[in-house]
Amino acid sequence: MFLRLVADSFGRRPRHKLLTGAALALGMGVATAALSVSLDVGDRLAKEFRSLGANLLVTPQADSLPLEIGGVDYRPVNAGAYLPEADLPKLKTIFWHNNIMAFAPILEVPVKAMASDRADELGLGANRSSWPTIPLIGTWSSHPIHLEDGAVFETGTERTNPWWQLMKGRWFAEGVSECVVGKNLARKAGTQVDGKFLPGLPIGGNLVVSRGENVPPLFLKAVGILDSGGPEDDAVIVPLSVAQQISGKPGQYRKLYVSALTKPEDAFAKRDVKSFTPAEYDRWFCTPYISSIAFQIQQQLPGTDVRVIRRVAEGEGQILTRVQMLLWLVTGAALLAAALAVGASAAASVIERRTEIGLMKALGAGSGTVGFLLAAEQLLLAFVGGGVGYALGILLARLLGEKIFGVAPEPSLIVFLVVVALAAGVTILGSALPLRRASRYEPAPILRGE
């Protein structure tokens, strides 16, 4: 009988029901879209942030030892300890190995260089000490790493340093005497790419580099012109194996850039690891914080010092926090607007139904029964409005996801249950005062028309 009364009451006054349902559907639609994007925004933004480049720098631990006298650092710029290239596949064996998106070793060597046409004029037997000194940087371009499980992981500086853009040509091939020349050096040396003259650059030949008078020079075929916006514009970029050959350091490198997918650090992650309890340590270790990934890398690569590139890591955390805060504010505003709309509609409905409420009380219905009947009617409306709002929100979320991230978020049962619960809560809160007023009506004055 009670359900029949609720269904009969729900079917009457369709105008009020339509307005209240529309307000709920719009509010729940915005809440659904914000929640769907918010649940997905962390991973999406983290992947987008990898376009900012590496966020970890690995160097030999010996280089981190201070050598200062009177405030002057006496450590040689290009001298120091080296790290074995053979250990690099271990990066894909850490606990968070799937979060290691890319890495690229760097070996920088100062060399004497001359454009090939000028070297021919002077003769290779000429005093090469008079040639200008330039930095030669060895790294990986598209380097395959063969993992223990048989998979092949391709990585290189194109992924860790995405701001390195080629003005002309292509990247060098691995293990070949090819090079990419910085744009400033290309102008000075008159380098040409693959035998083609470059507009705005002097006509010249490929580069000849040498480490000394008694070392045979190496001819490097220039295959690209690099624009990095940094010191690399005055350098020559070569395969790591070529730099190792020139420097006499086979199988070694000086520093390593790592791009890792991380969770922004909160107050817990910024605490000193030594102060953690065993449970807190497990929680920190099993969360992809930048600090925990750096710790795991240091465990796998002994003798290294792993530092966080704070400008990148902190920037990611600040942007993600602000985006999530914005989404929560939008959700809160949508829920508040829906609650106000439901409250106004419920108040108008209660005023119109005074006579009906008074008659029910005169027939013996108590205040609790009347209030429960009206609340059940509102909850039924909340479920309908919440369901429609969820459907609208999914469409809005897909539109936002495709426009912002290029990928639409998938529908989630958890979001559906949360939205229906929010719709019920907003409806009860919004109609609480009108329902309370209705339960306090006295039947006699109403039936007398007062």
Secondary structure, DSSP 8 states (H G I E B T S, - for coil): -HHHHHHHHHHS-HHHHHHHHHHHHHHHHHHHHHHHHHHHHHHHHHHHHGGG---EEEEEGGGGS--EETTEE-S-SS-S--EEGGGGGGGGGSTTGGGEEEEEEEEEEEEEEEEHHHHHHH-TTS-GGGS-EEEEEEE-SSEEEE-TTS-EEEE-HHHH-TT-EEEEE----TTSSEEEEEHHHHHHHT--BTTB--TTS-----EEEES-TTS--EEEEEEEEEE-SSGGGGSEEEEHHHHHHHHT-TTEESEEEEEE--B---TTTTS-GGG--HHHHHHHHTS-BHHHHHHHHHHHSTTEEEEE-HHHHHHHHHHHHHHHHHHHHHHHHHHHHHHHHHHHHHHHHHHHTHHHHHHHHHTT--HHHHHHHHHHHHHHHHHHHHHHHHHHHHHHHHHHHHHHTSS-----HHHHHHHHHHHHHHHHHHTHHHHHHHHT--HHHHHTT-
